[in-house]
Amino acid sequence: MSSNSFGKLFTVTTFGESHGPAIGCVIDGCPPGLSIAPEEFRHDLDRRATGRSRHTSQRHEADEVEILSGVYEGRTTGTPIALLIRNADQRSKDYRDIAQTFRPGHADYTYWQKYGIRDPRGGGRASARETTMRVAAAVIAKKWLAERHGVRVRGHLAQLGEIAPRGLDWDAVEGNPFFWPDAAQVPELESAMDALRKSGDSVGARVNAVAEGVPPGWGEPVYGKLDGDLAAAMMSINAVKGVEIGAGFAAIAQRGSQHRDGMHLDGFTSNHAGGILGGISTGQPVTVSVAFKPTSSILVPGDSVDLAGQPVQVVTKGRHDPCVGIRATPIVEAMLALVLMDHALRHRAQCGDVGPVAPRIA
């Protein structure tokens, strides 16, 4: 009822708030026999974490995963997997001054209207802190997809404000704090973010992600379209305001003769469809692009009202990201992996007996 769960067969339920004692998730539907250990979560959680560079929030959390259930002697048992991460670096006093006001651009007002009560500490449930558990759950999904189907999920920052990459070098992505695919531009990004932070303002970003090795056939034709579920999953991420599959909005200016992806037995001539046709995967890479709005927690005063309905000027102090998109790449990857994992199991459940069908495009 409260929509804290997603996925049909691979179901993830998250819980916890930014400044509560802990955050966690329950993963139901994971097949048994997958080897998993607490240390396997470290890489992706570190990639998502704040405080790793001067360009993100300086909140420092250890993000040590506790596996509470669903794993025995290092292997999944098929029962619900419960993961817990304890919060250790909350500074709730940073939010004392704004507890009686609604921050413009935040979910404060909408949560108040829906529930009649809200947790103002760091945004509570609406905080990006919640995405930690999505990334943790996706560690399991990524591993299963890679071992069973050879699927590889990866992403990169594709735009920071008005700056766009001049090239795409996957080897460069993990070598800088921006997940930027052109190493030569990193000094330019550093300068831009330093100037932005000094101004007290923020900027938006675009993140691209791709899943390679996805076989044809995943997804459902009408209400369970793979691209539809992907769009919903991406829009569930904090601060996301736009999602594109394949060519996305660029398709508006394309002709049909250009946009359609020609087929030959040795491959497709293009991938404007983003690896999905009719809601079902084609066997090409599944591509998604996500737009993040500028951070609303900034030092520039903004107009709002308080709980009494009186006009106020809001200045949000504390530890915030001048661009939330900088550390969003692992989150976008996570949602892509979780949706694919769910659809892989759904396809296996209904159509596992179909097997490969000729002709098969390479």
Secondary structure, DSSP 4 states (H G I P E B T S, - for coil): ----EE-SSSEEEEEE-TTSSEEEEEEE-PPTT-B--GGGGHHHHHHH-SSSSTTS---------EEEESEETTEE-SSPEEEEEE-----GGGGGGGTTB--TTSSHHHHHHHHS----GGGGGGSGGGHHHHHHHHHHHHHHHHHHH--EEEEEEEEETTB--S---HHHHTTSTT--S-GGGHHHHHHHHHHHHHHT----EEEEEEEESPPTT-S-SSTT-HHHHHHHHHHTSTTEEEEEETTGGGGGGS-HHHHS--EETTEES--TTTTEETTEE-SSPEEEEEEEPPPS--SS-EEEEBTTS-EEEE---SS--S-GGGG-HHHHHHHHHHHHHHHHHHHHHHHTTT---SS---
